[in-house]
Amino acid sequence: MIPTRKANKRQLILDEAAKLFKQKGFGGASMRDLASEVGIEAASMYNHIKSKDEILELICFRVSGMYISQLAEIEATAASYVEKIKALISLHIRLMIEDGAAVSVANHDWKYLREPALTEFKNARKQYEKGFAALIEQGIAAGEFQPVNVSVALFTILSAVRWVELWYRPGRELSAEELEANIITMLLTGLEKK
């Protein structure tokens, strides 16, 4: 199916909204600001999107959906737990590099979602965190990981990959692949040379 002009304009609005929300925050960005970024009249925005709240929902749930679907695919593989955790870390880094504005919005502005979307999004986050934690726990039980507190391991990994959105830019002294390899090394084997 060929995308329609309306669908393309809607996607442009969502992409520009993610950039604007990342820059100004959800509360600091107006529909007029967004219309200016997209290059259409503010009133015309409503031909493509219902509200700023709908935009936030669409961005947040698209990002959470990507994480949850990728987690399910990774869980279903026959790979070792080390490989599964590496794949999840890679997923986080790749999404931040390829779709950083949307990931930033989902990480920071989700709290502005209105009910029932707020509760649904929190449940999606919990589902993802539980699945990620279960892989760590199973990896510990299988003897692939050190016997550490699962919550400490989970939130150390998640917080450690979040800084990528703030720091990494193409053209830095290392490629996206080198960045990914370095982060995986730090998180799974550490700085100490054995």
Phi, psi and omega in degrees: 000133179276129180298141178279164177300322180296317178296319178296318179295319178299315179294321176300317178299314181296318180296315180291325178297317179300316179296317181293317179295322178296318182288312187254349188083154181302315182292333184270352182256135179252164176296327177296317176302315182295316179301320179297317179296321183280334179088031176228168177291146180303319180296328180289340179303324185286354171285341186245336187212144183284317187195170175297324178297320178296320178301312180300316178301311182299319179294309184298316183284333174295316180293311181297324177297321178296314180298314183293318180293321178293321176301314180299318178296317181293318178301324185283349181283163178268012182294162175293165178294325176301313180295323179294317179292320175302317181296321178291319177298316178300319178303312180300314182295314181299314180296323179292325180284318186275331185219045188302322182295314180294319178297319178300316179298314180296328179283327190247326187258001180304331183295346178271358177298146177265154177294146004274359183299324181300311180296319178299318180292317177301319179295322177296317177300314180298319178301314180296313181298320178296318179295317178296314180298322180298322178294320177296314180299317179293324177294323176294313180299327180278357179081013180274336181238158174298150179282082181249168175295127185297318179296319178298315180298312182301307186284338171293315179297310183298318180287329180292329180273344181295328183295343180305319182298332181273330190256314190286134172221141175304143181096354174296177184289000176221151181282169177300322180294319178293321177301311180301313180298318180295316180295317179298317177300313181298317185283328184258336178234345174084180183275330184294130178277128184265000000 
